[in-house]
Amino acid sequence: MQKVAADPFHDDVRRDLMRAVSAVLPYASRDENWSDWVLKKLYPVFVESMENEKANQKIRVWTIRKVGRIASSGTRLFKTVEVKKKFLRIWFSDDTDPESELGKEVKQQLVGLASKRLFENVRAKAKRQNPKVKTKAEILLKGLKECLLPE
């Protein structure tokens, strides 16, 4: 599973195994016997792939989904704040286009992890002078508002 997490699209066999990792991960993250393994072995591999700006965009999107899944699993040792910071770093990166598949996935994961603190952090960025940062913050704020303040 760790090899698949590191390079999920290498060949047809790994693509099939990637589907298996996706199916097993939610259960392994919540299971008391497996959650430590997920956090100590798989999570670092996912984070490394997710943060690698030179990696294939499909791999980054897939690993962002996995990191989001782990963060939202409620695993007792996991720090969601750490994941939010990593997602925000990717979102506000100059290389991330909000309309790309990567940008949309990061936004979706951030909205899924929405909190008052995250909202305040993004709102502060929306007041910055840098127009690119401001635009990205406003896009993300809209999604967060929809999640935090449903009709």
Buried (B, 14 or more C-beta within 10 A) or exposed (E): BEEBBBBBEBEEEBEEBBEEBBEBBBEBBBBEEBBEBBBEEBBEBBBEBBBEEEBEEEBBBBBBBBBBBBBBBEBEEBEBEEBBEBBBEBBBBEEBEBEEEBBBBBBBBBBBBBBEEBBEBBBEBBEEEEEEBBEBBBBBBEBBBEBBEEE
